[in-house]
Amino acid sequence: MRISKLFTKTTKSVPADEVSKNAQLLIQAGFIYKEMAGVYAYLPLGKKVLDNITQVVREEMNAVGGNEISLTALQRKDLWETSGRWSDEVMDVWFKTDLASGGQVGLAPTHEEPLTQLMKGFISSYKDLPVYPYQFQIKFRNELRAKSGLMRGREFWMKDLYSFSRDRAEHEKFYDEMAEAYMRVYARLGLGDLTYKTFASGGSFSKYSHEFQTVSPVGEDKIYISKAKNIAINEEVYTDEVLADLGLSREEMIEETAVEVGNIFTLGTKFSDALDLSYTAEDGSVQKVFMGSYGIGPSRLMGIIAEHFSDDKGLVWPENIAPGKVYLVQIGGDESRKIADELYDELQSKDISVIFDDRDARPGAKFADAELMGIPYRVTVSDRLIENNSYEFTDRKTGQTELLTHDELLAKLD
């Protein structure tokens, strides 16, 4: 990507109506655009980051047997009435609208009902189970207070996977596999040391559900962490009974604020009962399908990563989710431009993603944008450096700069 072809621009001005650091930095760097409170558009560089986060999640969902699909955002009123969740008194985050032809539809806040209905066309026998469909889709929730930038919105990206199993035992085996898959996601995104599997209320179908909470000063949740067992308990279920159940004591627990970055739930037969999703078991009996639900928000992850991987100069993206690995800066006349163009093409041919600042702008402006955008490595080509057959290589995370030959540079970026 050449900066001269990019329609977005950076700005030094902090958005006056944003209080969260993630939204401030992402807007300043030209990654997102605020449409209204809790609603953001993803601009070219921001879309690359979101896609990279999504790909990490996708790979881990595929690794546990997930089948990627794409469900509809528009929802049938009658389907949700069948489950009892169309009423605003039951689910108070609905966005609903009247159809010109009469009747109402809603914008999906989640997808248990439509997917359960869909699976009735594909599940009839024990041989059809288990199955694990998932999707990445924009969800819509009419939050009373949309704040915290990408970490709490009215419109946001969600990965939701749903498990359809023969029975509780089969479900619980997969449930544990998903908990491990989630922790792999957070580790790959650089949040592994900050994120804890957190015990929360399990509702009527299991003793516990589990949240995944990332310790953060901007968090809205309070959790209690056992460093020894690498688990946490949400404040809502932090009781002596739960501590005893988990073999923990209050003395070893550390109180922290945190941001919820994922959750997994046992649904049991709540939705298969309501929508009559059954299968014929091996013994010939008819059984209801046992279900689970598993959510991760890629857009929320983008927000919490921006909060944690940043400094007073801007963003500092982990290499695997940055919009580019290299920020190539050209300074000087025709010769340096020629060398920079050749290096740009060469790096791309080696599948090294490059953002090429080929603008006719001051060196300081180019360096400042590289830092604000948080690109992991900056490579500078200038007339002076060409005379010494070298390139200037700067690590965004450490700030260290060194002069490298062409071969040394390629080895460093390989």
ABEGO torsion letter per residue (X at the ends): XBAAABABBBBABBBAABABAAAAAAAAAGABBBABBGBBBBBAAAAAAAAAAAAAAAAAAAAAGBBBBBBBABBBAAAAAAAGAABAAABAABBBBBBAAEEBBBBBABAAAAAAAAAAAABABAAAOBBBBBBBBBBBBBBABBBGEAABBABBBBBBBBBBBABAAAAAAAAAAAAAAAAAAAAAAGAAAABBBBBBBAEAABABBBBBBBBBAABABBBBBBAAAGBBBBAAABBAAAAAAAGBBAAABBBBBBBBAEBBBBAEAAAAAAAGBBBBBAAGBBBBBBBBBBBBBAAAAAAAAAAABBBAAEBBBBAAABABABBBBBBEBAAAAAAAAAAAAAAAAAGBBBBBBABBBBAAAAAAAAAAAGBABBBBBBAAAAAAGBBBBBBAAAGBBBBBBAAAAAAAAX
